């Protein structure tokens, strides 16, 4: 039996930044859920938008080939799983980054954004972080603030604790 993939609430949100960028702008779309990336690919295929794709199952040789192709102008969008997009990849051909869902650790998203925002990038980079109202995604964004505040405090020299308990995480999940 084959299940039909049902769009997630924020799947409709991806249309704005993915399809409404000026034609000279290229996009990097990241997501933590590979199943969600399948929805994005289906969306792009339905609109004849040429893209490159990479997830954790993509072999190393194919990764390099797809990154090189995108950097050379082959594809308007680079669709990438968040974790696969965080290591050793430069996507400076893009100038828009679209995070389709928030990840628990904001540093992972930042690292994925940095694949576009690197030495060699000649244009300003715009980063979208899509969050669906009324879902656990809002709680995750709140968690990001809690995780960033201690780091900011450390940089500023104040004495904020960086501890985040398992109980707090469970509380966020229950509330979401």
C-alpha positions as CSV (number, residue, x, y, z in Angstrom):
1,X,0.0,0.0,0.0
2,X,1.4,3.4,-1.0
3,X,0.6,6.5,1.1
4,X,0.0,9.8,-0.5
5,X,2.2,12.6,1.0
6,X,0.0,15.2,2.5
7,X,1.4,18.8,2.5
8,X,2.4,20.1,5.9
9,X,0.8,23.5,6.9
10,X,3.9,25.4,6.0
11,X,4.4,23.7,2.6
12,X,2.1,26.3,1.1
13,X,4.3,29.1,2.6
14,X,7.3,28.0,0.6
15,X,5.7,29.2,-2.6
16,X,6.3,32.9,-1.8
17,X,10.0,33.0,-1.4
18,X,10.7,30.1,-3.8
19,X,8.7,31.4,-6.8
20,X,8.4,35.1,-6.2
21,X,12.1,36.0,-6.2
22,X,13.3,38.0,-9.2
23,X,14.6,35.7,-11.9
24,X,18.2,36.7,-11.4
25,X,18.1,35.5,-7.8
26,X,18.8,31.9,-7.0
27,X,17.6,30.1,-3.9
28,X,18.8,27.5,-1.4
29,X,15.9,25.7,0.3
30,X,16.7,23.7,3.4
31,X,14.5,21.5,5.5
32,X,15.2,18.9,8.3
33,X,12.5,16.5,7.0
34,X,13.4,14.6,3.9
35,X,9.7,13.8,3.4
36,X,9.0,17.5,3.3
37,X,11.7,18.0,0.7
38,X,9.8,15.5,-1.5
39,X,6.8,17.9,-1.3
40,X,9.1,20.8,-2.3
41,X,10.4,18.8,-5.2
42,X,6.9,17.9,-6.3
43,X,6.0,21.6,-6.1
44,X,9.0,22.7,-8.1
45,X,8.4,19.9,-10.7
46,X,4.8,21.1,-11.1
47,X,6.0,24.6,-12.0
48,X,8.9,23.5,-14.3
49,X,11.4,25.1,-11.9
50,X,14.9,23.6,-12.5
51,X,16.7,22.6,-9.3
52,X,19.5,20.6,-7.8
53,X,18.8,18.3,-4.9
54,X,20.9,16.9,-2.1
55,X,20.1,14.9,1.0
56,X,22.0,12.6,3.4
57,X,21.6,9.6,1.0
58,X,23.3,11.5,-1.9
59,X,26.7,9.8,-2.6
60,X,29.8,12.1,-2.2
61,X,30.6,12.1,-6.0
62,X,27.0,13.1,-6.8
63,X,27.0,15.8,-4.1
64,X,30.1,17.5,-5.6
65,X,28.6,17.2,-9.1
66,X,25.3,18.8,-8.0
67,X,27.0,21.6,-6.1
68,X,29.3,22.3,-9.0
69,X,26.3,22.3,-11.4
70,X,24.4,24.8,-9.3
71,X,27.4,27.0,-8.9
72,X,27.8,26.9,-12.7
73,X,24.2,28.2,-13.2
74,X,22.3,24.9,-13.6
75,X,19.2,25.3,-11.5
76,X,17.3,28.2,-9.9
77,X,16.9,26.4,-6.6
78,X,19.2,24.1,-4.5
79,X,17.0,21.9,-2.4
80,X,19.0,20.4,0.5
81,X,18.4,18.6,3.8
82,X,19.4,20.7,6.7
83,X,22.0,18.2,8.1
84,X,23.5,17.4,4.7
85,X,23.7,21.1,3.9
86,X,25.9,21.8,7.0
87,X,29.2,20.3,6.0
88,X,31.8,21.3,3.4
89,X,29.4,22.8,0.8
90,X,29.6,26.3,-0.8
91,X,26.5,27.6,-2.5
92,X,27.5,31.2,-3.2
93,X,25.6,31.2,-6.5
94,X,22.4,31.6,-4.3
95,X,21.5,34.8,-2.7
96,X,18.3,33.7,-0.9
97,X,18.2,31.0,1.8
98,X,14.8,29.6,2.8
99,X,14.6,27.4,5.9
100,X,11.3,25.6,5.6
101,X,11.2,24.4,9.2
102,X,13.1,25.3,12.3
103,X,15.6,22.8,13.8
104,X,16.1,22.5,17.6
105,X,19.6,23.8,17.4
106,X,19.8,27.3,15.8
107,X,23.5,26.7,15.1
108,X,22.6,24.0,12.6
109,X,20.4,26.5,10.7
110,X,23.1,29.1,10.9
111,X,25.7,26.7,9.5
112,X,23.4,25.9,6.6
113,X,22.9,29.6,5.9
114,X,26.6,30.1,6.0
115,X,26.9,27.8,2.9
116,X,25.5,30.7,0.9
117,X,27.0,33.5,3.0
118,X,30.7,32.8,2.4
119,X,33.9,34.3,0.9
120,X,33.1,34.7,-2.8
121,X,29.5,35.8,-2.2
122,X,29.2,39.1,-4.1
123,X,25.5,39.9,-3.4
124,X,23.5,40.5,-0.3
125,X,22.0,37.4,1.2
126,X,18.4,37.3,2.3
127,X,17.4,34.6,4.7
128,X,13.8,33.4,5.3
129,X,12.9,31.2,8.2
130,X,9.3,30.0,7.7
131,X,7.4,29.2,10.9
132,X,3.8,28.1,10.9
133,X,1.7,29.9,13.5
134,X,0.1,27.8,16.2
135,X,2.4,24.8,15.8
136,X,5.4,23.4,17.7
137,X,7.6,25.4,15.2
138,X,6.7,28.6,17.3
139,X,8.0,26.8,20.4
140,X,11.2,25.8,18.6
141,X,11.8,29.4,17.6
142,X,11.3,30.4,21.3
143,X,13.8,27.7,22.2
144,X,16.2,29.3,19.7
145,X,15.9,32.6,21.7
146,X,16.7,30.8,24.9
147,X,19.7,29.1,23.4
148,X,21.0,32.3,21.8
149,X,20.6,34.5,24.9
150,X,23.3,32.7,26.9
151,X,25.7,32.9,23.9
152,X,24.9,36.6,23.5
153,X,25.4,37.1,27.3
154,X,28.7,35.4,27.2
155,X,29.9,37.6,24.3
156,X,28.7,40.7,26.2
157,X,30.3,39.5,29.5
158,X,27.2,39.1,31.6
159,X,26.5,36.0,33.7
160,X,23.6,34.2,32.2
161,X,23.4,30.4,32.5
162,X,23.5,28.4,29.3
163,X,21.7,25.4,30.8
164,X,18.6,24.1,29.2
165,X,16.9,21.2,31.0
166,X,15.2,18.2,29.6
167,X,12.2,19.2,31.5
168,X,12.0,22.5,29.7
169,X,12.2,20.7,26.3
170,X,9.4,18.3,27.3
171,X,7.3,21.3,28.4
172,X,7.8,22.9,25.0
173,X,6.7,19.7,23.3
174,X,3.6,19.2,25.5
175,X,2.5,22.8,24.9
176,X,3.1,22.6,21.2
